[in-house]
Amino acid sequence: MKKKILLLAGLIFIIGSVFGQKNKGKSEQKFDKRLVCPFENGMGREPKEAFSWDPPDQKVIMISKTDTAIRSCIDAKVLRINATEDGRFEIVIYYKEWYFWYYGISKALVNVNQQIKAGQVLGNYTFGQEMEFRMFKDEEPMDSREFLECKQGEEKKE
């Protein structure tokens, strides 16, 4: 009886070790790509919230001085397109276990399940609105700022 219990305990330990290592490796995988800026001519700013989140909310708010196209940040697949309560759209694209969420698109120009390339137009942006960009690994929010290749807006000279 003791041998069976020890054998069972050993088997559970081995299985737990194998699955633990598999999941550990997956969660530690780093994002190694550069992301195309969603706006051709735009800039980001820190979110302005009425209160702060702990941990901080991982999003980039983008604005443009003109109507412009919103582009895919990476080669991906369109996972979801939803109309929002304010008459705009949110688009979610997927690359491996990474999700990229765009909120505030005035008109969607892609379809669900469509394969897209980095820089390809996803939709239109209307001047005066904010476009929110988020990045997730599986369901965990990630800070996309270190991966985005957006040009800094020129400062006005006085």
N, C-alpha and C positions, 0 to 999 in steps of 0.2 A: 504494500500500500504506500509506504514511504517513497519507494522508487517511482511509483506512478505520479505522486504529488511533486517530487523533485523534477521528474521529466516534464510534467505539465508546466511547472514554474519556469523551467529553462526554456521551453518552447515559447511561452508568453514573453519572456525577456528578449529572446532572439527576434521575434516578430515585432515587438515594440521598438527595438533598436533599429531594425531595417526601415520601418515606417517613419520613425523619428528622424533618421538621417535623410530620407527622401524628402520629407517636408521641410527640414532645415535648409537643405540645399536650394529648394525652390523659393523659400521666403527670402533668402539672402541674395538671390540673383539681382544684379544691378541693371539699371537701364543704361544702355551704352549707345544710344542714338542721339543725334541732334534733331531738334524739331523745327520745321519751317514755321515762321511766324504766321499766325492766322490772318493777320492784316498785311496787305502790301504796303499801305501807308497808314500807320496807326501807332498807338503807343499804349503801354500798360500803366497801371497805377495800383497802389496798394488798396485793398478793399477798405471802404469807409463804413464802419458799422456803428450802430448806436451803443454797442457793448462789445467787449472782446471775448474771444473763445479761448478755452484752454483745453487742448492745444489749439494754436492759431488755425483759422480756417484756411485750407490750402487751395486758394484760387487766385486767378489773375483777372482783373477787370480791364478790358481793352476798350479804347475809345478812338474815334477817327474824326478828323475835321471835315471829312467829305463822306458821301455815300461810297461804299467800296464792296469788294467781294471778300468773303470769308473763305479761307483756303484750308485744306487738310494739312495737318502738321506732319503727317507720316503716311507711308503706304499702309493702307488698312482696308477694312470692310465696314460698310455702314451697318450698324447694328440696330439703331432705332431712330425714328423721327417722330417727335410729338409736338402737337400744337399746344401752346401754353395759354393760360387765362388772359394774358395781356395781348393776344393776337400775334405773338411771335412764335418761333420754333426753337426746340432744343434738338440737337443732333448728337448722337453718341456713335463714335467709331471705335473699332477694336483691332488691336495688333497683338498677337500672342495672348498673354494674360494682362495686357495693358489696355485701359479704356480712356478715351479722350472725350470730354463732354463740353459741348458748345451750347451756351444758352443766350438767347437774345438775337437770333437770326430773323430778319424780317421776311425772307422768302427762302425756302429750301429748294435746292436745285439738283439734288441727288435722290436716289431711291434706296429703300431698305435692301440689304444683301448686295449692294453694288460694291465692286472692288474699286478702290480709288488710289491715286498716286499722291505722294507728297506734293503740295502746291496746287493740286486740283481744286477748283471752286466747289464748295459745299453749298453755299447760299449767298444771299445779299445782306448787307448791313446798311442801316439807315442812319444818317447823321443825327446826332442828338441822343442816341440810345447808348446803352452799355452792352458790351458782349462779355459774358463770363466764360472763362476757360478753366477747366479742371482736368486733372490727370489722376487716374487710379491704377493701382496694381491689384488685380482681383477686386476686392471691395475696399481696400485701404487707400485713403487719399494720399497723394504724393505732391511734393512741391515741384512744379514744372519749370519754375523760373531759371534754374541752372541749365536746362536743356533747350529752352526756347532761343532761337536766333532772330531776335527782333532788334531793329535799329532803334537807337534812342532818338526821340524827337529833338529837333534843333531848338535850342533856347533862344528866346527873343533877346536881341541886343538893345539896351536902352541908352 
